[in-house]
Amino acid sequence: MRIIVTLLFFISSYAAFSQNGLLKESLKVKSTILSKDVEYSIYLPADYETSNRRYPVLYLLHGYTDDETGWTQFGEAHLITDRVTQIGEAAPMIIVMPDGGVTWYVNSHDGKINYEDFFIKELIPHIDATYRTRSTKQYRAIAGLSMGGYGTLIMATKHPELFSAAAPLSAGVFQDEAIVNGDDNLWKNVLGDIYGKKDLTGKARLTDHYYKNSILKIVETANADELKKVRFYIDCGDEDFLIKGNMALHGAMIDKKIPHEFRVRDGVHNWTYWRTALPDVLTFVSESFHQK
C-alpha cells in the first residue's frame, strides 16, 4: 500500500509539473484605427482555466514578413515558455503575439497605416478587457526580434509609462549613414513606405517622420528620466548584419546614462539565435514583474 501511495504521489506531482500552457493562434481583434480585423496569437499559462488569478503580460513581436504565428511556428515560444516556467526561471505570464504585417509597428508617414496607434489604443485595451491580466505598467513587458525588436524599442521609448521591461533581439536599428548610403532596395522595398516616398535618395530620406521614429534620435533627445522607467535588455549576434546599429544604441544609452543590459553572443540573424535568446528574455521580464 505504501508503494502504491508513493507511486501515485510521484505521478500526480509529475503531472502538475509537466502541465503545459494553452496556445490559441490567429484570433481576431477589430480595429477601427486600421479599418480591419487584426490577428493575434496568445499563450495562456497552464493554470489559466482552472484559477481566478490575474497574470502579467508579455507582448512578443515578430520580424519582417512573418505574422502572428511566427514566434510559435518557428520560434517555439510556447514550448520554451512551458519549460522555463516549469523549472521556476520565469513567472507564469500571458504572451500576446500580434500580426504586425510589414508596418515596423509605427504610424506610416502618410497616415494610412497607424499601427502604433492601434497597438497602444486598441490592442492593449482589448487584451486587458478580454483576459485576466494585471493591467498596470509593472506587469506589462514587450520583446521582439528584428523588425519586432525595433517595434519593441519604439513602444518602450515612446510610451515608457506603459511598460516595465523591453527586450529587443537583433533589433532593426539603423544609423543615419546606413539610411543615406545604404542599399537602395532597403529603402524602396522595406522602409520607404514607412518613413517617406520610395523614390527619395541620399539625405532626403532623413525626413521628419524618419527622425520621429529613429531609435537613436529618440534616445538622444528623450527625457532620460522617462527612459529609465523601463528596464532594457538588448541582445544581438556578433555576425548579425544589424550589429552596428545595436552597438550604436548601446553607446547612445551609455551616453544618456540609461541603465540597460547589452548582450553580444555568437550568432547570426536567424531563428536558432532567437530561440536561444528567449529563455533569458523570459527570466529578465519576470524580474520586472516581481514586487520589490
C-alpha positions in Angstrom: 0.0 0.0 0.0 2.8 2.4 0.9 4.5 1.8 -2.5 1.2 2.5 -4.3 0.6 5.7 -2.4 4.2 6.8 -3.1 3.8 6.0 -6.8 0.5 7.9 -7.0 2.2 10.9 -5.3 5.0 11.0 -7.9 2.6 10.5 -10.8 0.4 13.4 -9.6 3.4 15.6 -8.9 4.9 14.9 -12.4 1.5 15.7 -14.0 1.3 19.0 -12.2 4.9 19.9 -13.0 4.6 18.9 -16.7 1.3 20.8 -17.3 1.7 23.0 -20.4 0.2 26.3 -21.2 -2.6 26.9 -23.8 -1.8 28.3 -27.2 -4.5 30.0 -29.3 -3.5 31.1 -32.7 -4.9 33.7 -35.2 -7.6 35.2 -33.1 -9.0 38.5 -34.3 -9.4 41.9 -32.8 -11.5 44.5 -34.6 -9.5 47.7 -35.3 -11.2 51.0 -36.1 -7.9 52.7 -36.5 -6.7 50.2 -39.1 -10.2 49.6 -40.6 -9.8 45.8 -40.4 -9.5 42.9 -38.2 -6.0 42.2 -36.9 -5.0 38.7 -36.0 -3.0 37.7 -32.9 -1.9 34.6 -31.2 -2.0 34.2 -27.4 -0.3 31.9 -24.9 -2.1 31.4 -21.6 -0.4 29.9 -18.5 -1.0 26.3 -17.6 -3.4 27.1 -14.8 -5.3 29.9 -16.5 -8.5 28.0 -17.0 -8.5 26.5 -13.5 -7.7 29.6 -11.5 -9.1 33.0 -10.9 -5.7 34.8 -10.7 -4.5 37.6 -13.0 -1.3 37.4 -14.9 1.4 39.7 -16.2 1.6 40.1 -20.0 4.5 40.0 -22.4 3.9 41.4 -25.9 6.1 39.4 -28.3 6.6 40.9 -31.7 7.6 39.1 -34.9 10.0 40.1 -37.7 9.6 41.4 -41.2 7.4 39.2 -43.4 6.3 37.0 -40.5 2.9 37.1 -38.8 1.2 36.3 -35.5 2.3 32.6 -35.9 6.0 33.3 -36.4 7.1 33.1 -32.8 5.2 29.8 -32.2 5.8 28.0 -35.6 9.5 28.9 -35.9 10.4 30.3 -32.5 8.7 27.6 -30.4 7.8 30.3 -27.9 5.1 28.3 -26.3 7.3 25.3 -25.8 10.2 27.3 -24.5 7.9 29.2 -22.1 6.5 25.9 -20.8 10.0 24.7 -20.0 11.3 27.9 -18.4 8.2 28.3 -16.3 8.1 24.7 -15.1 11.7 25.0 -13.7 10.9 28.2 -12.0 13.1 30.6 -14.0 10.1 32.7 -15.3 6.8 33.7 -13.8 3.6 32.4 -15.3 2.6 35.0 -17.9 0.3 35.7 -20.8 2.1 36.2 -24.1 0.5 38.1 -26.9 1.8 37.8 -30.4 0.1 40.3 -32.8 0.3 40.4 -36.6 2.3 43.5 -37.4 2.5 42.9 -41.1 5.4 44.9 -42.6 4.4 48.1 -40.7 7.5 48.2 -38.5 5.0 48.8 -35.7 4.9 52.6 -36.3 2.5 55.0 -37.9 3.2 55.4 -41.6 4.3 58.9 -42.9 1.2 59.3 -44.9 -1.2 58.4 -42.1 -2.7 55.5 -44.0 -1.5 52.7 -41.6 -1.3 53.8 -38.0 -0.1 50.6 -36.4 1.5 52.3 -33.3 -1.9 53.9 -32.5 -3.6 50.6 -33.0 -1.2 48.9 -30.6 -1.5 51.4 -27.8 -5.1 52.5 -28.1 -6.8 49.3 -29.2 -4.7 46.1 -28.8 -3.6 46.6 -25.2 -7.0 47.7 -24.0 -8.6 44.7 -25.8 -6.2 42.2 -24.2 -6.8 43.8 -20.7 -10.5 43.7 -21.2 -10.7 40.1 -22.6 -8.2 38.3 -20.5 -7.3 38.2 -16.8 -4.3 40.4 -17.0 -2.6 42.6 -14.4 -3.2 45.8 -16.3 -0.7 48.1 -14.7 2.7 49.1 -16.1 4.7 46.9 -13.7 3.1 43.8 -15.1 3.4 44.6 -18.8 6.6 44.0 -20.9 7.4 43.9 -24.6 10.0 42.0 -26.6 10.6 41.1 -30.3 13.1 40.2 -33.0 14.4 42.2 -35.9 11.6 44.4 -37.1 9.9 43.3 -33.8 13.0 44.4 -31.9 12.6 47.8 -33.5 8.9 47.8 -32.6 9.8 46.9 -29.0 12.1 49.9 -28.8 9.5 52.2 -30.4 6.8 51.2 -27.9 9.1 51.3 -24.9 10.8 54.6 -25.7 7.7 56.4 -26.8 5.4 55.0 -24.2 7.6 54.3 -21.1 4.6 54.8 -18.9 3.1 51.5 -20.2 6.0 49.0 -20.0 8.2 47.8 -17.1 10.7 46.0 -19.4 11.7 45.8 -23.0 13.9 43.2 -24.6 14.7 43.8 -28.3 16.5 41.0 -30.1 18.6 41.7 -33.2 16.7 44.9 -33.4 16.3 46.8 -36.7 18.3 49.9 -35.5 19.8 51.9 -38.4 22.3 54.7 -38.1 21.7 57.7 -40.4 24.6 56.9 -42.7 23.0 53.4 -43.3 19.8 55.1 -44.5 21.6 57.7 -46.6 24.2 55.4 -48.2 22.6 52.0 -47.8 21.2 49.6 -50.4 18.6 51.3 -52.4 16.4 48.2 -52.2 16.2 48.5 -48.5 14.7 51.9 -48.8 12.5 51.3 -51.9 11.1 47.9 -50.8 11.2 47.9 -47.0 11.5 51.4 -45.4 10.2 53.9 -48.0 6.5 53.4 -47.4 7.0 53.9 -43.7 9.3 56.9 -43.5 8.8 58.8 -46.8 8.4 58.3 -50.5 10.1 55.3 -52.2 12.0 57.5 -54.7 13.9 59.5 -52.1 17.7 59.3 -52.2 20.6 60.2 -50.0 20.0 62.7 -47.2 16.4 63.4 -48.5 15.5 60.1 -46.8 16.2 61.6 -43.4 12.7 63.0 -43.2 11.0 64.5 -40.1 9.0 61.3 -39.9 12.1 59.2 -40.0 13.6 61.1 -37.1 10.4 60.8 -35.1 10.9 57.1 -35.4 14.7 56.8 -35.3 15.5 54.9 -32.2 18.9 56.6 -31.9 17.4 60.0 -32.3 14.7 59.2 -29.8 17.2 58.1 -27.2 19.4 61.2 -27.9 16.5 63.6 -27.5 14.2 61.9 -24.9 14.0 62.7 -21.3 16.4 60.3 -19.7 14.4 60.0 -16.5 11.5 58.8 -18.5 13.5 56.1 -20.3 15.0 55.0 -17.0 11.5 53.9 -16.0 11.9 50.9 -18.4 14.4 48.0 -17.9 16.1 47.3 -21.2 17.7 44.0 -22.3 19.4 44.3 -25.7 20.8 41.2 -27.5 22.3 40.8 -30.9 24.6 38.3 -32.6 28.2 39.2 -33.3 27.8 38.3 -37.0 24.3 39.8 -37.4 24.1 42.4 -40.2 22.3 44.7 -37.6 25.1 44.5 -35.0 26.4 48.0 -35.8 23.1 49.7 -35.1 22.7 47.7 -31.9 26.2 48.7 -30.8 25.3 52.4 -31.6 22.2 52.0 -29.4 24.3 50.6 -26.6 26.7 53.6 -26.9 23.8 56.1 -27.0 22.3 54.6 -23.9 25.7 54.8 -22.2 26.0 58.5 -23.1 22.5 59.1 -21.8 23.2 57.1 -18.6 20.3 54.9 -19.2 20.8 51.5 -17.4 20.5 48.5 -19.6 21.8 45.1 -20.2 23.7 44.5 -23.5 24.5 41.1 -24.8 26.5 40.1 -27.9 26.6 36.4 -28.4 27.9 34.1 -31.1 25.3 34.0 -33.9 23.6 35.5 -36.9 20.2 36.8 -37.8 18.2 33.6 -37.6 15.7 31.5 -35.5 18.4 29.5 -33.9 19.7 32.6 -32.3 16.3 33.9 -31.2 15.2 30.6 -29.7 18.3 30.5 -27.6 17.7 34.2 -26.6 14.1 33.7 -25.4 14.7 31.9 -22.1 16.8 34.8 -20.8 14.2 37.3 -22.1 11.5 35.5 -20.1 13.7 35.5 -17.0 14.5 39.2 -17.5 10.9 40.3 -17.8 9.9 38.1 -14.9 12.2 40.0 -12.7 10.3 43.2 -13.6 7.0 41.6 -12.7 8.2 40.7 -9.1 7.2 43.0 -6.3 10.3 44.7 -4.7 
